[in-house]
Amino acid sequence: MNKKQATHLYALVYPIIRNKKTAKKIVIDMLRNDQKLGEKELARKAINRAIETVKR
Protein backbone atom coordinates (compact mmCIF):
# COMPACT_ATOMS: atom_id res chain seq x y z
CA MET A 1 0.00 0.00 0.00
CA ASN A 2 1.42 3.29 -1.08
CA LYS A 3 0.72 6.36 1.08
CA LYS A 4 0.65 8.60 -1.96
CA GLN A 5 -1.97 6.43 -3.68
CA ALA A 6 -4.05 6.18 -0.52
CA THR A 7 -4.01 9.95 -0.02
CA HIS A 8 -4.93 10.58 -3.64
CA LEU A 9 -7.83 8.10 -3.58
CA TYR A 10 -9.11 9.49 -0.28
CA ALA A 11 -9.02 13.01 -1.68
CA LEU A 12 -11.13 11.86 -4.63
CA VAL A 13 -13.61 9.73 -2.66
CA TYR A 14 -14.26 11.84 0.45
CA PRO A 15 -16.01 14.80 -1.26
CA ILE A 16 -18.46 12.38 -2.89
CA ILE A 17 -19.32 10.44 0.26
CA ARG A 18 -18.81 13.04 3.03
CA ASN A 19 -18.22 10.28 5.56
CA LYS A 20 -14.67 9.69 6.79
CA LYS A 21 -15.20 6.11 7.93
CA THR A 22 -16.82 4.95 4.68
CA ALA A 23 -14.28 6.78 2.52
CA LYS A 24 -11.41 5.20 4.42
CA LYS A 25 -13.00 1.76 4.06
CA ILE A 26 -13.39 2.16 0.30
CA VAL A 27 -9.77 3.31 -0.10
CA ILE A 28 -8.40 0.41 1.94
CA ASP A 29 -10.54 -2.12 0.03
CA MET A 30 -9.44 -0.72 -3.33
CA LEU A 31 -5.74 -0.84 -2.44
CA ARG A 32 -5.94 -4.35 -0.97
CA ASN A 33 -7.93 -5.95 -3.78
CA ASP A 34 -6.43 -4.25 -6.83
CA GLN A 35 -2.66 -4.31 -6.37
CA LYS A 36 -1.85 -4.79 -10.06
CA LEU A 37 -4.01 -1.99 -11.48
CA GLY A 38 -2.59 1.38 -12.38
CA GLU A 39 -3.33 4.57 -10.51
CA LYS A 40 -5.97 5.75 -13.00
CA GLU A 41 -7.86 2.46 -12.90
CA LEU A 42 -7.82 2.46 -9.09
CA ALA A 43 -9.15 6.01 -9.01
CA ARG A 44 -11.89 5.16 -11.49
CA LYS A 45 -12.98 2.10 -9.51
CA ALA A 46 -12.91 3.99 -6.21
CA ILE A 47 -15.01 6.84 -7.60
CA ASN A 48 -17.54 4.43 -9.11
CA ARG A 49 -17.85 2.59 -5.82
CA ALA A 50 -18.29 5.87 -3.94
CA ILE A 51 -21.08 6.91 -6.30
CA GLU A 52 -22.79 3.53 -5.86
CA THR A 53 -22.55 3.91 -2.08
CA VAL A 54 -24.15 7.36 -2.20
CA LYS A 55 -27.01 6.12 -4.40
CA ARG A 56 -28.00 3.46 -1.84
DRENDO-1510 file (C-alpha; in Angstrom, 1 decimal, always signed):
<recs>
REC; n; res; u; v; w
REC; 1; MET; +0.0; +0.0; +0.0 .
REC; 2; ASN; +1.4; +3.3; -1.1 .
REC; 3; LYS; +0.7; +6.4; +1.1 .
REC; 4; LYS; +0.7; +8.6; -2.0 .
REC; 5; GLN; -2.0; +6.4; -3.7 .
REC; 6; ALA; -4.1; +6.2; -0.5 .
REC; 7; THR; -4.0; +10.0; +0.0 .
REC; 8; HIS; -4.9; +10.6; -3.6 .
REC; 9; LEU; -7.8; +8.1; -3.6 .
REC; 10; TYR; -9.1; +9.5; -0.3 .
REC; 11; ALA; -9.0; +13.0; -1.7 .
REC; 12; LEU; -11.1; +11.9; -4.6 .
REC; 13; VAL; -13.6; +9.7; -2.7 .
REC; 14; TYR; -14.3; +11.8; +0.5 .
REC; 15; PRO; -16.0; +14.8; -1.3 .
REC; 16; ILE; -18.5; +12.4; -2.9 .
REC; 17; ILE; -19.3; +10.4; +0.3 .
REC; 18; ARG; -18.8; +13.0; +3.0 .
REC; 19; ASN; -18.2; +10.3; +5.6 .
REC; 20; LYS; -14.7; +9.7; +6.8 .
REC; 21; LYS; -15.2; +6.1; +7.9 .
REC; 22; THR; -16.8; +4.9; +4.7 .
REC; 23; ALA; -14.3; +6.8; +2.5 .
REC; 24; LYS; -11.4; +5.2; +4.4 .
REC; 25; LYS; -13.0; +1.8; +4.1 .
REC; 26; ILE; -13.4; +2.2; +0.3 .
REC; 27; VAL; -9.8; +3.3; -0.1 .
REC; 28; ILE; -8.4; +0.4; +1.9 .
REC; 29; ASP; -10.5; -2.1; +0.0 .
REC; 30; MET; -9.4; -0.7; -3.3 .
REC; 31; LEU; -5.7; -0.8; -2.4 .
REC; 32; ARG; -5.9; -4.4; -1.0 .
REC; 33; ASN; -7.9; -6.0; -3.8 .
REC; 34; ASP; -6.4; -4.2; -6.8 .
REC; 35; GLN; -2.7; -4.3; -6.4 .
REC; 36; LYS; -1.9; -4.8; -10.1 .
REC; 37; LEU; -4.0; -2.0; -11.5 .
REC; 38; GLY; -2.6; +1.4; -12.4 .
REC; 39; GLU; -3.3; +4.6; -10.5 .
REC; 40; LYS; -6.0; +5.7; -13.0 .
REC; 41; GLU; -7.9; +2.5; -12.9 .
REC; 42; LEU; -7.8; +2.5; -9.1 .
REC; 43; ALA; -9.1; +6.0; -9.0 .
REC; 44; ARG; -11.9; +5.2; -11.5 .
REC; 45; LYS; -13.0; +2.1; -9.5 .
REC; 46; ALA; -12.9; +4.0; -6.2 .
REC; 47; ILE; -15.0; +6.8; -7.6 .
REC; 48; ASN; -17.5; +4.4; -9.1 .
REC; 49; ARG; -17.8; +2.6; -5.8 .
REC; 50; ALA; -18.3; +5.9; -3.9 .
REC; 51; ILE; -21.1; +6.9; -6.3 .
REC; 52; GLU; -22.8; +3.5; -5.9 .
REC; 53; THR; -22.6; +3.9; -2.1 .
REC; 54; VAL; -24.2; +7.4; -2.2 .
REC; 55; LYS; -27.0; +6.1; -4.4 .
REC; 56; ARG; -28.0; +3.5; -1.8 .
</recs>
